[in-house]
Amino acid sequence: MTIRGQRTDGGGQPSKFAVKPDFVLRALKLAVFVDGCFWHACPRHFIKPGNNAAFWRKKIAANRTRDRLVTRTLRKLGWEVVRVWEHELSRRNEQRLIRRFSELAPISVH
């Protein structure tokens, strides 16, 4: 599902944008993104590539910049935004994630 809205570009002019969260709960205005440990430079698991280092540094920095812009823009539009690292989806982290989501909305998460 895509969330569409408007934001201003660097010059203050409105520009359209489309964001594709991994999970969307429209009734709660909640957008959930699952960020890959490599693609978003997880502080716990990211290992800088040895080959083509300049390319990867630029690519991953751009991903992180885009993530911040998307989060900030959606929050300005009234959305709750949750970012989860891919490693947090393991079975051993299940209860921690349930608690995290339970704190966001008055719904039962099981």
C-alpha positions as CSV (number, residue, x, y, z in Angstrom):
1,M,0.0,0.0,0.0
2,T,1.2,3.5,-0.8
3,I,0.8,6.5,1.4
4,R,0.5,9.6,-0.7
5,G,0.8,13.2,0.4
6,Q,2.5,16.4,-0.2
7,R,5.6,18.0,1.2
8,T,7.7,20.9,0.3
9,D,10.8,20.6,-1.7
10,G,13.9,22.5,-0.7
11,G,12.6,25.7,-2.2
12,G,9.3,25.6,-0.3
13,Q,7.3,24.5,-3.4
14,P,4.8,21.6,-2.8
15,S,5.9,18.4,-4.4
16,K,4.1,15.0,-4.4
17,F,5.6,12.0,-2.8
18,A,4.7,8.3,-2.4
19,V,5.9,6.1,0.4
20,K,5.6,2.4,0.6
21,P,5.9,1.2,4.2
22,D,6.2,-2.5,4.8
23,F,3.0,-2.4,6.9
24,V,0.2,0.2,7.0
25,L,-2.6,0.4,9.6
26,R,-4.7,3.1,8.1
27,A,-7.2,3.2,10.9
28,L,-4.4,4.0,13.4
29,K,-2.4,6.1,10.9
30,L,0.6,3.8,11.6
31,A,3.3,3.1,9.1
32,V,5.9,0.4,9.8
33,F,9.2,0.1,8.0
34,V,11.4,-3.0,8.3
35,D,14.9,-1.7,7.7
36,G,17.5,-4.2,6.4
37,C,20.7,-4.2,8.5
38,F,22.9,-3.8,5.5
39,W,20.9,-1.3,3.4
40,H,20.2,1.0,6.3
41,A,23.5,0.6,8.2
42,C,22.3,-1.1,11.4
43,P,24.7,-0.1,14.2
44,R,24.7,-3.7,15.4
45,H,25.3,-5.7,12.2
46,F,26.5,-3.4,9.4
47,I,29.8,-4.3,7.9
48,K,31.3,-1.8,5.5
49,P,31.9,-3.4,2.1
50,G,35.6,-3.6,1.1
51,N,34.9,-3.4,-2.6
52,N,33.7,-0.2,-4.2
53,A,33.6,1.5,-0.8
54,A,32.9,5.0,-2.0
55,F,29.8,3.8,-3.9
56,W,28.4,1.9,-0.9
57,R,29.1,4.8,1.5
58,K,27.2,7.2,-0.8
59,K,24.3,4.7,-1.4
60,I,23.8,3.8,2.3
61,A,24.1,7.5,3.3
62,A,21.4,8.3,0.8
63,N,19.2,5.5,2.1
64,R,19.5,6.9,5.7
65,T,18.8,10.5,4.5
66,R,15.7,9.3,2.7
67,D,14.6,7.4,5.8
68,R,14.8,10.5,7.9
69,L,12.9,12.6,5.3
70,V,10.2,10.0,5.0
71,T,9.8,9.6,8.8
72,R,9.7,13.4,9.3
73,T,7.3,14.0,6.5
74,L,4.8,11.3,7.6
75,R,4.9,12.5,11.2
76,K,4.1,16.0,10.0
77,L,1.1,14.5,8.2
78,G,-0.1,13.0,11.4
79,W,1.2,9.4,11.0
80,E,2.9,7.4,13.6
81,V,6.1,5.9,12.1
82,V,7.8,2.8,13.5
83,R,11.1,1.6,12.1
84,V,12.2,-2.0,13.0
85,W,15.6,-3.5,12.2
86,E,15.3,-6.8,10.3
87,H,17.2,-8.5,13.1
88,E,14.4,-7.5,15.5
89,L,12.1,-9.9,13.7
90,S,13.7,-13.0,15.2
91,R,11.7,-15.2,17.5
92,R,13.8,-14.2,20.5
93,N,12.7,-10.6,20.0
94,E,9.0,-11.3,19.6
95,Q,7.9,-10.2,23.1
96,R,10.0,-7.0,22.9
97,L,8.3,-6.1,19.6
98,I,4.8,-6.9,21.0
99,R,5.5,-4.6,23.9
100,R,6.7,-1.9,21.6
101,F,3.6,-2.1,19.4
102,S,1.3,-2.4,22.3
103,E,2.6,1.0,23.6
104,L,1.6,2.6,20.3
105,A,-2.1,1.9,20.1
106,P,-4.9,0.9,22.4
107,I,-5.4,-2.4,20.6
108,S,-4.7,-6.0,21.6
109,V,-1.6,-7.4,20.0
110,H,-1.3,-11.2,20.1
